[in-house]
Amino acid sequence: MDVASMEVEITSSLSASKLFKMLSDFDTIAPKVIPQTYKSIALMQGDGGVGSIKSVTFGNGTTWKQKIDAIDTSNLSVSYTLFDGDASSDIMDTATHHIKCISSANGGSVYKHTCLIKCKGDAKITDDFINLSKESMTDTFKALESYAIDHPEIY
């Protein structure tokens, strides 16, 4: 079983705590802000905390289940695993994401998003797949960050 990893780091003008609040609202704002990427995110099991399982439907109609692995509000980090999906299901078994919001000296922050992909059988992740995934992670962040900046009454 092949394993691939990728990471994006993005500097933000938002404070780390505002960034973490924005990411905590992801299920609500992502389908509203980028419906072409996220059609819906629905809680299937649990209360939304650690151990909860969500159904993620992407803009193209494909789905994945998402299990919340960890939420650390004091360290502004969250981890979740995508599994049992039909998007790239011939390649990926699971994709575990670790996100951390790190304070910067200038009052802004750094968004750090690491993803570890476990492949099915002899499948391999290509460089093109990794580059497209990193681009998608960056585009998603930038869209949500713009929303948060445009809505200071919330963030």
Salt bridges, closest charged atoms under 4 A:
ASP25 OD2 - LYS21 NZ 3.50
ASP27 OD2 - LYS54 NZ 2.44
ASP84 OD2 - LYS65 NZ 2.99
GLU145 OE1 - LYS142 NZ 3.85
